[in-house]
Amino acid sequence: MRTLGENQANDVPSIADRLMPPEFQTHVLDIPATAAGQRLDRALAAALPQYSRARLQRWIREGAVRVTGKAARARDRVRGGEQVVVNASFAPEQSIEPEAMALVIVHQDRELLVLNKPAGLVVHPGAGNRAHTLQNALLAHDSALARIPRAGLVHRLDKETSGLLLVARTPLAHTRLVRQLAAREIQREYQALVIGKPTGGGRIEQPIGRHRSVRTRMAVRSDGRAAITHYRIEERFRTHTLLRVQLETGRTHQIRVHLAHVGLPIVGDPAYGGRRRQIAGHADGLNERLHAFRRQALHAQRLQFEHPLKGRQMTFEAPLPADFASLLAALRADARVNRSTGSRR
């Protein structure tokens, strides 16, 4: 694949380049034989992972994609060997309005941002939810992000999951960081408080797809997309366990679905946590504290990646939010009471 107009690997964009990135970038590529029979939009999404499939579909509709010199449709099947020209437009998204909100910025340079997202904040606008999202806040923080897909967001977190998020500030940084993500070179570690007492860590490799009847949920499905989650024990409590979880892939709700699938639902998870139940023998008030925790106890604690221009490894960590930390303190107190009571018997 050839990309015309893209900066060379060692070039550092000027401040003017960052504030006014090129509006168009042209990609010339040959469809591989292995893609034969696929829809055009799907084949392009595999060849150009820095762009979302929705964005590629829009360019196809607008006539910005030519297959062997001719306009095409997203649903057209490719044979393999065709030459495709994609005139990628970075025109600002006019439908999403900037909205000033406080952001917890862990790191900022000319190419990227690392944010600590609070629980309760939606990342992307959706149907019936066009405002009060992180993407709105990013556009207010840096207007140049309007020319980058999804305001530069490289990955996402669920609304009620807290922790670290990576944002690209230039088209070149976005392309390279998305490629790192697709190549599984960005390490993302989470802390998850689960119900249950596993004997050790493990690896969950189960495909994930849309739930057949509840379309807002995901499920383990034989025809789903490949998904791999690793976990190890961080701290044990009487009836709960704090896990450190590492994503190898990044499917929607992946950690929540996988842990529930192996019998370790996340505390507070409204979709996958199962029916709330009283646990006998807890210290006074602990059951009430657990039931009052109304979101999934999941925090994106650590993020490691290669800087898209400077090439050095960067590692960031975010402390647990206050509600999560307080719940862990209550579980530790319960464990101490139980040990003390047991020693007197």
N, C-alpha and C positions, 0 to 999 in steps of 0.2 A: 504493500500500500504506500502511496506517495501523498504527502500533505503539502500543499503549496501555501506559502505565506506564514508558516509556523516558525517561531524563533528557533534558532539552533540550540543544542543542549546546553552550551556554556554561556549563552547570552542572557544577560539580566535585563528585564524590561525597565525602561525609564519610568519615572513617576507619571509622565504624560501618557505612556503606553498603558499603564495600569488604569489610569482614570478614564482613558478613551481607548479601550481595546478595539481591534479591528472588527468591523461589523460583519465581515464575511471571511470564511476560511474554506478553501476548496480541497476536498479529498478525492483522489483518484485511486480506485482499487479494483482488483479482479476478484470476482466471486470464486471461492475455492470449490473444487469438485465435491468436497465433503458436504457442502451446503445444498447440493442438488435436491430439489423437491420441497425446499423450505419456502415460506412466504418471504417476499422481498424485505419487509420490515424486520422480520426475525433474523434474516441473514445479515442485514446491515447492523442490527443491534449487537450481533456477535462480533462483527468486524470493527465496529466503532463503539466500544463499551463506554467511552467517555460521554456519550449522549444517551438520554433516555429513549425508550422505544416510542413514547408519545411524541417526543420532539422530532424523531426521524419520520414518523407518520405525518406530522404536520408539514415537514419539508417536502415529502412525497406529494401530498395534496396540493401544495403551492407550486409544484413544478420545479422545485430546486434539486430534484434527483433525476438524473438521466441514465437509462440503462441502454448501453450500446447506441447512445445518441438520441434515444427516444424517451418520452415521458412514460411513466409506469404507475401502477397502482400498488398500494401496500399489500394487497392480497395476492398479487401475481406471484406465481411460482418461478423460482430461478432454476436454471439447468446446470450452472457451474461453468466458469470460464468467461462470463459476461464482464465487460468493463463498465464500471459504475462511476459516475461523477456526482459528488454531493457538494452543493454550494451551501455550506452551513452558515445560517444567519444568526447573528448574536444581537438582534434588535431587542430593546428592552421589553419586558412583559408589562403591558399597560394595565392588565386586569388586577394586579396585586399592588395595593397601595402601601407606601411606607408608613410605619406606625412606631413612634418613639416608645421604647420600653427599656427598662434597665437590663443590661446584659452582664453576666459574670464572665469576664474575659480572662482566661488563664494565660494565654500567649497571643501576641499579635506582631506580625511583621508585614512587609510589603506583599508577600505572596499568600499568606494564610492567617486564619484565626483558629484558636482552640477555645471553645466555650464550655462552661459548666452549666448545663441546662437544669432548671428546677423541675421537680415533678409537677404535673398539672398544666404544662405548657405544650400546646400542639406544635409540631415542627413545620408541617406544610399545610397551606390552605386546602380545604376540600369542599365537597358539596355542602352548602348551607353553613360554611365555616370559613369565610374569606378574610376575616380580620382576627386580631389578637393572637397571631401565631409567631413563631420564631422567624419565619421567612419575612413577615412584615417588619419585624424589629431589625433584621439584618439590612433591609433596604433603607431603613431610616439611619442606621449606623454608617453605611457606606453606599452611596447612590450608584457607584460603579458596579455593584453586584447585580444590578438589574440586567446587565448584558451577559450574565453567566447563568447556565441552567440551574434552576431552583435556588437562586441567589447564592450559589457557590457551595451549597450543602453537599458534602461528599457521601454521607450516609445519614441514617436517621435513628431516632429513638422513639419508642411509643410515648404517648402523652404522659402517662403516669410513671415512666421510668426516668430517673434522674441521671446526671453524669455528663461525661465528656463527649463533645461533638467537634468534628473537623470541618472547616469551611475554607474553600479556596477563594482567593481574591482576584485572580487573573484567569483568563481562559487557558493559558498554558499550564498553570498550576493545577487547575481543575482537571485537565486532560490527564496529567501525570498521576495525580492522586487517585483518580477513578481507576486508572490502569493498575496502580498498586493494589487497590481494593479488589479488583477483578482477579488479580494474580495471587490473592491471599497473602499479601506482603504487609498489610496493616494489621497489627496485633491489637485486639480489643478484649479487655478483661473486665468482668463484672463481678459484683458481690451479690449473692442471692440468698435470702433466708427461706428455707424450705421446711415443710412439714414432713417429718420422718427422720430416720437414723440410718443412712447408708453405711455399709461396712468399710467403704473406701471410695476413692475417686473412680472415674470411668470415662468412657467415650460413647457418645450416642450418635449413631449413624442411621437416620431414618428420614425418608423423603417427606416433604411437607407441601401440602396444597390447600386450596380453599375448602372449608367445611362444606359438605354436600347440602346441608339444609340451613345452616346458620351462616349467611354469606359474609358477616362481619368477623367471623372467626376462621382460624386455620386449624388444620388437623394433620396427623400422620396419615399419609395415603400412599399406596403402592405406585400410583401414577403421578405423584408429586415431584417437586424439584429436589435434587440431592441436597442434604443438609447434615452438617457434622458439628457437634458440640462436645467440648471436653470440660470436665469438672473435677475438682479436688476439694477435700475437706479443709476448711479454714478453721472452724471452731465447732465444737459439739455442745449441745445443751440437752436437757432431759428428753424432750420430745421433738426438738427442732435441730436443724443443722445450718450453719453458715457455710456456703460454698463459694469457692472462687471458680468462675466459669469463663472459658475462652471460646470465642467463636472462630470456627474455621470457614464457615459460610455465613451469609447474612440474610436469611429468609425472614419474612414478616412473622413476628411473634415467636421466633425460633427457640429462644431459651425457655420461654414460658410453655410452649407446646412440648418440647423435648423433655423437660423435667417432669411435667405432669404425666407424660407418657410412661416414664419409668417409675411412677409412684412417688414422686417428690415434688408435689405442687408448691408453688411459691406462695408464701403467706400474703393474704390480702388480695390475691389475683381474682378479680370479679368474673373473668371469662373461663379460666382454666383451674382455679383453685379448689373447686368442688364446694360442697355444702359446708358452711361453718359449723363447727361442733365444739362442745365443751370438753375439755381434757381434765380428767380427775387428778387431784393431787397437786395442782399448781399453787404457788403462793398466792395470797390474797391479792385480787385485782389483776392478776396476769391474764386470765381469760378475757377479761373486759378490755385490757390493753390490746390483745391480739385481735379481738373482734372490732375494735375501734380503728384498726389500721386498714383503711378503706382503699388502698391501692396496692399494686404488686410491690413487694419488698425487693426491688431490683435496682442496682446502681452501677452505671458504667464508670468503673473506678480508675482504669488505666488505659492509656492509648500510646502506641508506639508506631512510628512510621519514618520513612526517609524524606527529608526535606526535598520538595520537588525541583528546586533549582540548585541548592547548595550541596545536596547529596549526603548530608550528615544525618545520623540517626537522632530522632527526637523522641523523648519519653515524657509523658505528663501523667500526673495522678490527681484525683479529686477526692477530698474527704467525704465521708458519708454525710448526707443531710441530717438535720437535727432529729426529725421524727424517726428515722431508721436507727440512728445511734441510740436514741432513748429506748427504743424497743429492745435492742441488743442488751442495753444495761439492765432492763427488767428481767430478761432471760438469764443473764449472769447472776443476778440477785436470787432468782428462783433456784438456780443450780446450787448456789452456796447454801441456801436454806435446806435444800434436800440433802446435801452432804452432811450438814451439821446435824439434822434430825437422824440420819442414818447412823452417824457415829455414836449417838447416845443410846441406840437400841441394843 
